[in-house]
Amino acid sequence: MATEIKTGVLQGIEGVAVTVEVDLSRGLPGFHLVGLPNTEVRESRERVLAAVRHSGCRIPPGRITVNLAPAGVRKEGAFCDLAMAMGVIAASNGGGSGASGGPDGLDPGRRLEAVFLGELSLFGEIRPLRGLLPILLAAARRGDRLAVVPAAQAAEARLVPQLAVVAASTLAEVLAWWRTGVLPRAGGQLRPIIHDDDAARRRRALVMLQDLRGQALVRKAAVLAVVGEHNLLMVGPPGSGKTRLARILGRLRFPLAPGDALDTTRIHSAAGLLHRPALMTRPPFRAPHHTITRAGLTGGGPNLRPGEVTLAHGGVLFLDELTEFAPAVLETLREPLEEGWISVTRGAGHRRFPARFQLIAAMNPCRCGFAGSRDRPCRCQAADLARHRNRLSGPLLDRFDLFVEVGAWEGGFLQTPRPGTGTDPQGWRSFPREKDLARARERLLNRPPPLAPSAAALLDRLRQPLGLSLRGVTRCVRLAATLAALDGAAEVGEGQVKEALEFRKESLPALQGDPG
């Protein structure tokens, strides 16, 4: 007797629909697995047979052949355990034909058309899987409408609206549902999707931003980075608050749109980092250590897993101590910063991972950290300063929109004057409020202010004296548009262009020199 069961596997961050074909025939007893399985999949033979036996099923003696189709796709992981067990049992019982229906209105043969996903223990327990969500999304694209998943991942499975979900803790529960149509007790795990409520978190972060005193330019740069999602480089001595400010900016990021949230959740599910069975509406914040390798940052390894740039997709990638990263590692950021994707090619094949993120970086002005400081003298020689500066290439620096020098706070994080009491007529510059940020962000997304002819002429005149590349001009225009949106201006004027030019790298002594 032969039967087919639907399942899937994970490749990188993408799910691939797979069909398990089981044939039970006369001959010497044996279990033969074909279809390009790796060692981990071949070992599932022992798990499947033991789980079937401990679930109270008897398999008649004979030759069992299991094919994982399509044969050209390499199969890795334990994704197919449950499907193989159901295929073996169904083939042993004639595919469920002749049995009665159940309360779900389906006969056992129709229930076998579900997608079965789960790793099996020797005793028939169904264990969670890394990458369940992308596999279910692939199944939905294939046209499947029913899925059997581990009970612990029921809520994650419900993120795919096209699929009805049956959640089970053991193979025995799945068999009971297959024969009777009665949902297992684990079905109670199917709770609604939990959406993160970040309003309070963002309010606290905004208060911390408002309370920065003595650093008006830094606060202005922070607001621009949040509203326009501009790449930001902070330069300052140790302990000046650069890392803390970066984390404040991560908390101030606007919630993800539904499509972006599902994409981000899919990526973290594939990486095994989905710690809550919920849609990720909070933008990710990734802060890798400066000893990270190229493969760790961009992705790679034997199975071509995503790197930090992909895990930061839709959120913030924070690189603290930027000059301590290996230059070859930093140069790999140029492609994703420009394209929003990263292409990874290894012996296992080729993958194209999404990598649209906001880059926030922090660095010291020199090796000792106190170049230009009024509090402590710098111990570095001229050669040390040049060597420190040259660790960052010109093309990489050209991909930052905002460059700001962070000095020591006046008394730390102190309260600023209340709204309306400051001397700055532009309220968002002295006391940024959430509604100002939200209004400007909405305008940038829906109706970005155009560049006025006079502003375009000004930028054209200043381009050569300032040494701006075409990319630098484009980023300056984007930054000026963010300023105009915050100011409520109908178009980008000369004032906004001049203000945007204040944040170019040429304004920072620590970055002056040969651009490379």
Secondary structure, 3 states (H helix, E strand, C coil): CEEEEEEEEEECCEEEEEEEEEEEECCCCEEEEECCECHHHHCHHHHHHHHHHHCCCCCCCCEEEEEEECCCCCECCCCCHHHHHHHHHHHHCHHHCCCCCCCCCCCHHHHCCCEECCEECCCCEEECCCCHHHHHHHHHHHCCCEEEEEHHHHHHHCCCCCCEEEEECEHHHHHHHHHHCCCCHHHHHCCCCCECCCHHHHHHHHHHHHCECCCHHHHHHHHHHHHHCCCEEEECCCCCCHHHHHHHHHHHCCCCCHHHHHHHHHHHHHCCCCCCCCECCCCCEECCCCCCCHHHHHEECCCCEECHHHHCCCCEEEECCHHHCCHHHHHCCHHHHHHCEEEEEECCEEEEEECCCEEEEEECCCCCCCCCCCCCCCCCCHHHHHHHHCCCCHHHHCCCCEEEECCCCCCCECCCCCCCCCCCCCHHHHCCCHHHHHHHHHHHHHCCCCECHHHHHHHHHHHHHHCCCHHHHHHHHHHHHHHHHHHCCCCECHHHHHHHHCCCHHHCHHHCCCCC
